[in-house]
């Protein structure tokens, strides 16, 4: 990735502004053993306490590395209970990297984060429907499959307010 991905201006800017990169050779102990590095490149997203939240193994091109890193950041926020931040990061992936390999997972986790933050199951069903339409063969669509059973609540339509003065007039009640 040194020859193609990292030199890209957008990638370099993203890495410099949004993550703290650390390069560890896959055969350099003890870190390689501590992080279970078996192949290169391996990108791991850790939180401030060093807990792993996302891992990607293998080459990522310019078009995939930013959404992959964003997904890791979003999952870190999700798994540490910062649902609103996670949702905004998943939205960023879907707005700016909708055709990336990370999009389906972002849809899934956005639905789950919305549910966790509101306790309303409707976003789970919406995530399944979006995955079914946009990513029908994705593993994330398969994982969301049970959400299809969540009923979609139809909006309650309010009845038009009755004109009371018209009813009084029709009933023949007149003031003196």
Secondary structure, 3 states (H helix, E strand, C coil): CCCCCCCCHHHHHHHHHHCCCCCCCCCCCCHHHHCCCCCCCEEEEECCCCCEEEEEECCCCHHHHHHHHHHHHHHHHHHCCCHHHHHHHHHHHHHHCCCCCCHHHHHHHHHHHHHHHHCCCHHHHHHHHHHHHHCCCCHHHHHHHHHHHCCCCCCCCCCCCCCHHHHHHHCCCCCC
